[in-house]
Amino acid sequence: MGNVVHILLVIDAIAMIVLIVLQSSKSEGLGAISGGAEELFGKQKARGIDYVLHRGTVVTAVLFFVLAFVSGYIL
């Protein structure tokens, strides 16, 4: 059972890394600190593929933490 959880944890981690890397940038680096604050805190919602990537990242992150806790509990 422990091996299955560890394999799922590794697969989930790889999927989360891929989803994070595929997301488009929301700011322009350090320029968001001073001049881009209205863009950073604006009410602009993600649309299309950005929305799918964002939701997928959230789901894989939650799954990652659940699997990590289960893995710690099993050991």
Secondary structure as UniProt FT lines:
FT   HELIX           2..22
FT   TURN            29..30
FT   HELIX           31..34
FT   TURN            35..36
FT   HELIX           37..40
FT   HELIX           49..74
//
